[in-house]
C-alpha cells in the first residue's frame, strides 16, 4: 500500500470515528435536552379535555316528549348524552364530572315523578330507568335532576368509581384522571311536588370520603395531604409549585369538588383539607386553595390563576348553545387560557348532532403542554 493510500485510509477511519462519536454525543444530548425531558412536568402544567355531566344518559323518548312540550328551552339545554365512562377514557377524556345525591337510607329517589308522568299522559312506556333496583339501596346516587332527569350510565357513585378504577388498572401509565364531584341538594320549585334532597353535612362528607376509600387505595390517589407536605397550608404548597410531576401522577386519580358553597362544610374538622380526599373549589387566598373554577372567566383571569399554580376548570360550551350554532369563541378562549380542565358536552368522540362543533386538543392528544405555564422542556403530544 502506498503512503498516500495509507494516509487516505487513516483519515477515512478517523473521520468515521469522529462521525460515530458525534452521533453518540447527539444522542446523549437529545436524551438530556429539556425539549424531550418530560420528567419534570407537573400536573398543573398540562391541559386535558373533560366532559360535563359525564354520566348523563339523556332523556328517554316519552320523557323527552313531555319535557319538550312543557318547556322547550329546558329540553334543549338537556339534549345531550355521554358514552359510558370507560369509553370516554378510551377516547382520551381525562376529566369527568359526577353529580351525586346523598341517600343514606336508600330509596329516596327510587320513584321519580317523570316516570309516573309518562304513564299518566298515556305515552309509550320508556325503558325501566332502574332495572336492577339500585336506587333502592343506601349510598350516593348519580343523576342530574331528581325526579325528571335521572338516567345515568352508572347510577351509584360507587359503581362509577369502580368503572374508573377498573379502567385505570387496565391502563397503569395513563395521564391522571380528574374526577369532579358536584353535590346536589337543591329543592325543586314547589309546583313539582318533588322529594327534597338529603342535605350534605360533615358526616355526609365523611361517608363520601369513606365510599371513595372503599374503591381506591391510598397510593392510587393524589390527595391534599400529599400536595401540602410540610407546608402550613395547601395553598402555600401550591404557590411554591409542590404539585406532583406527571411521571409521579400517572395511573392515579384526583378528586375535585364542584360547588364552592359546600367547601366550609367539607372543611369542618379538617383545616386546609387535612385528612380529606377531595380538593375544594376554593377562593384563591384561602388555606385550602389549590383548585378553583372559572367556568365563564376571561382568558386573562384564568391565565393569571394558572401562572400562580392553581388548577383551574373552565367550560367550553353550555346548554347545547354553542353546539347548535358552531360557536367556537368560548372554546378558543378556554384552550388559550391555560385552564387545565376544559369541560364540554362534545368531546371529539361525541361531536354535536347539529354542527361540526366538538372540543379536542391538537392532533388528538390526550394531554398537551399547558399553553400558559408549561416549562421549556415540555414537548407535545402527551399521551
Buried (B, 14 or more C-beta within 10 A) or exposed (E): EEEEEEEEEEEEEEEEEEEEEEEEEEEEEEEEEEEEBBEEBBBBBBBBBBBBBBBBBBBBBBBBBBBBEEEEEBBBEBBBBBBBBBBBBEBBBBBBBBBBBBBEEBEBBBEBBBBEBBEEEEBEEBEEBBEEEBBBBBBBBBBBBBBBBBBBBBBBBBBBBBBBBEBBEEBEEBBBBBBBBBBBBEEBEEEBEBBEBBEBEEEBBBBBBEBBEEBBEEEEBBBBBBBBEEBEBBBBBBBEEBBBBBEBBBBBBBBBBBBEEBBEBBBEEBEBBBEBBBBBBBEBEBBBBBBBBBBEBEBEBBBBBBEBBBBBBBBBBBBBEBBBEEEBEBBEBBBEBBBBBBBBBBBBBBBBEEBEBBBBBEEEBBBBBBBBBBBEBBBBEBE
